[in-house]
Amino acid sequence: MTRPQPTREEGLRRLGGFLPFAGRDYAERRNHVPGTVSGLSPYVRHRLITEEEIACAVLQRHPYEAAEKFLQEVCWRTYWKGWLEMRPEIWLHYREDLEALRERLETETDFLGQVQAAESGETGMECLDDWVKELRETGYLHNHVRMWFASIWIHTLRLPWQLGADFFLRHLLDGDAASNTLSWRWVCGLQTPGKVYVASAENIERYTEGRYAPFGLLVTETPPIPTDHSIPKPQLLPARETHVPGEKTVLLVTEEDLYPESWCVPRADVSGVILIDTADATARISSNVMTFKREALESTKERLVASGYSSVTLLSGTMETQRENVSRLLQGHHVGGTTTVSMMGATVGPTRQIMDPLLSLLKQEGVAVRRLRRDWDDALWPHATHGFFRFKEQIPIVLRQFV
Ligand SMILES: Cc1cc2nc3c(=O)[nH]c(=O)nc-3n(C[C@H](O)[C@H](O)[C@H](O)COP(=O)(O)OP(=O)(O)OC[C@H]3O[C@@H](n4cnc5c(N)ncnc54)[C@H](O)[C@@H]3O)c2cc1C
């Protein structure tokens, strides 16, 4: 796989190239490795292109029925985001568990040895070792491989799922708190209570077209992984804030949403754009992921400047210096005694954990903060209260708003 160029133009080019295959080809071949998949995830994850753009382009080319499978997969991402947004405790418990496991790794040498062997592709199980190398080299794994990988990690190697999820998050170019954490939980049997995903050698042999056949090596049956935390009831989503037409505002852009031209803030109301590089503060991400995020921010800055936005600044370095620099930059944007900043998309996950203290500080300094939400998220997230089955019935109904 060629290294994906972190630009919006490249995301759109890939989308265009995939469109002919988004119908029946995808439905028939998506589970094969290699198979017919889009490779769009690093672009959607950072919203260099959006789910809405993908859905509209697909529906211009195919009838809904033909492209249903692909559109449902795109909406899985939205479902996971909405589900976690309404249950932020799940992310906090995961982070706490991870901290406790890291402490164990410091004191238990056998445990450390097992985790290191798995993370460096030295378990002796050919398929898993190859997938580890592929993940480290490319920052990508096919969905079916991710399912097999997580199943082997959890059920066969009996390693904690939280460490596997963390390994993925550090190495995937599309690494996302919601899709990743909840998919690992789903393999454990925690997400759909009682329903565990266990990879079988037959399935791996069939879908890798005989490349791997780990017969006799995999656990074939297992109970769900125990947990101390039950699934909390869904909370109400935070109220949606919108831009007030005519109000001057500074756009605060992070890696979570790199397409501010579509934030429904007219160009004439934008007095400046500050892009914040949070990569340094994001725990231990791989150099591939760090480079992808940095270059995605840089390409966004270049695109905004080229299309006529003024006062576009990209801040990097420690969050402490960035906080000071944001405050300083905002002083140049006082309008009638107030400054307003508008920000999109810091959903539950590392960026929100990094940005929340900065936004609180700005509020203390008298800055008005508007947390925007895309129409797509606003229309679909409220349906993520139960399982995906119920959610997916809403997809064709909601999509009519967008096409
Ligand atoms: C254990 C595990 C961990 C995962 N971690 C992540 C992650 O950190 N980030 C991430 O974006 N996806 C994650 N996924 C979901 C899925 O594997 C990837 O989104 C998909 O493989 C990306 O490849 P693609 O763009 O070619 O997908 P395609 O099949 O072409 O799908 C198109 C788009 O739909 C979305 N999508 C497809 N399948 C899923 C799915 N099962 N769940 C959520 N969204 C989906 C993605 O945005 C993807 O780009 C994980 C799945 C598993 C089983």
The ligand as a MOL file (V3000), in Angstrom:
LIG
                    3D

  0  0  0     0  0            999 V3000
M  V30 BEGIN CTAB
M  V30 COUNTS 53 58 0 0 0
M  V30 BEGIN ATOM
M  V30 1 C -10.4920 -4.1140 16.4250 0
M  V30 2 C -10.8780 -3.0410 15.4470 0
M  V30 3 C -10.3610 -1.7640 15.5860 0
M  V30 4 C -10.7380 -0.7430 14.6980 0
M  V30 5 N -10.2110 0.5180 14.8680 0
M  V30 6 C -10.6000 1.5190 14.0360 0
M  V30 7 C -10.0860 2.8310 14.2000 0
M  V30 8 O -9.3120 3.1320 15.1150 0
M  V30 9 N -10.4920 3.7940 13.3180 0
M  V30 10 C -11.3730 3.5210 12.2930 0
M  V30 11 O -11.6890 4.4420 11.5070 0
M  V30 12 N -11.8880 2.2910 12.1440 0
M  V30 13 C -11.5350 1.2900 12.9650 0
M  V30 14 N -12.0450 0.0290 12.7890 0
M  V30 15 C -13.0990 -0.1600 11.7710 0
M  V30 16 C -12.6280 -0.6200 10.3820 0
M  V30 17 O -11.7750 -1.7110 10.4850 0
M  V30 18 C -11.9300 0.4890 9.5760 0
M  V30 19 O -12.6990 1.6720 9.5880 0
M  V30 20 C -11.7570 0.0600 8.1120 0
M  V30 21 O -11.0200 -1.1290 8.0510 0
M  V30 22 C -11.0660 1.1530 7.3360 0
M  V30 23 O -10.7190 0.7170 6.0430 0
M  V30 24 P -11.4340 1.3010 4.7590 0
M  V30 25 O -11.3910 2.7800 4.7830 0
M  V30 26 O -10.8200 0.6360 3.5690 0
M  V30 27 O -12.9170 0.8010 4.9920 0
M  V30 28 P -14.1630 0.6100 4.0280 0
M  V30 29 O -14.6120 -0.7980 4.1660 0
M  V30 30 O -13.8710 1.0930 2.6520 0
M  V30 31 O -15.2920 1.5040 4.7110 0
M  V30 32 C -15.4900 2.8930 4.4030 0
M  V30 33 C -15.4310 3.7150 5.6790 0
M  V30 34 O -16.4320 3.3020 6.5890 0
M  V30 35 C -15.9510 3.3470 7.9440 0
M  V30 36 N -15.9720 1.9690 8.4680 0
M  V30 37 C -15.9030 0.8120 7.7680 0
M  V30 38 N -16.0340 -0.2490 8.5900 0
M  V30 39 C -16.1590 0.2470 9.8430 0
M  V30 40 C -16.3290 -0.3450 11.1350 0
M  V30 41 N -16.4090 -1.6630 11.2980 0
M  V30 42 N -16.3970 0.4760 12.2060 0
M  V30 43 C -16.3340 1.8150 12.0610 0
M  V30 44 N -16.2010 2.4310 10.8660 0
M  V30 45 C -16.1090 1.6590 9.7680 0
M  V30 46 C -14.5320 3.8960 7.8690 0
M  V30 47 O -14.5600 5.2820 8.0970 0
M  V30 48 C -14.1220 3.5660 6.4420 0
M  V30 49 O -13.1720 4.4460 5.9250 0
M  V30 50 C -11.6780 -1.0230 13.6650 0
M  V30 51 C -12.2000 -2.3060 13.5360 0
M  V30 52 C -11.8000 -3.3180 14.4080 0
M  V30 53 C -12.3940 -4.6850 14.2480 0
M  V30 END ATOM
M  V30 BEGIN BOND
M  V30 1 1 1 2
M  V30 2 1 2 3
M  V30 3 2 2 52
M  V30 4 2 3 4
M  V30 5 1 4 5
M  V30 6 1 4 50
M  V30 7 2 5 6
M  V30 8 1 6 7
M  V30 9 1 6 13
M  V30 10 2 7 8
M  V30 11 1 7 9
M  V30 12 1 9 10
M  V30 13 2 10 11
M  V30 14 1 10 12
M  V30 15 2 12 13
M  V30 16 1 13 14
M  V30 17 1 14 15
M  V30 18 1 14 50
M  V30 19 1 15 16
M  V30 20 1 16 17
M  V30 21 1 16 18
M  V30 22 1 18 19
M  V30 23 1 18 20
M  V30 24 1 20 21
M  V30 25 1 20 22
M  V30 26 1 22 23
M  V30 27 1 23 24
M  V30 28 2 24 25
M  V30 29 1 24 26
M  V30 30 1 24 27
M  V30 31 1 27 28
M  V30 32 2 28 29
M  V30 33 1 28 30
M  V30 34 1 28 31
M  V30 35 1 31 32
M  V30 36 1 32 33
M  V30 37 1 33 34
M  V30 38 1 33 48
M  V30 39 1 34 35
M  V30 40 1 35 36
M  V30 41 1 35 46
M  V30 42 1 36 37
M  V30 43 1 36 45
M  V30 44 2 37 38
M  V30 45 1 38 39
M  V30 46 1 39 40
M  V30 47 2 39 45
M  V30 48 1 40 41
M  V30 49 2 40 42
M  V30 50 1 42 43
M  V30 51 2 43 44
M  V30 52 1 44 45
M  V30 53 1 46 47
M  V30 54 1 46 48
M  V30 55 1 48 49
M  V30 56 2 50 51
M  V30 57 1 51 52
M  V30 58 1 52 53
M  V30 END BOND
M  V30 END CTAB
M  END
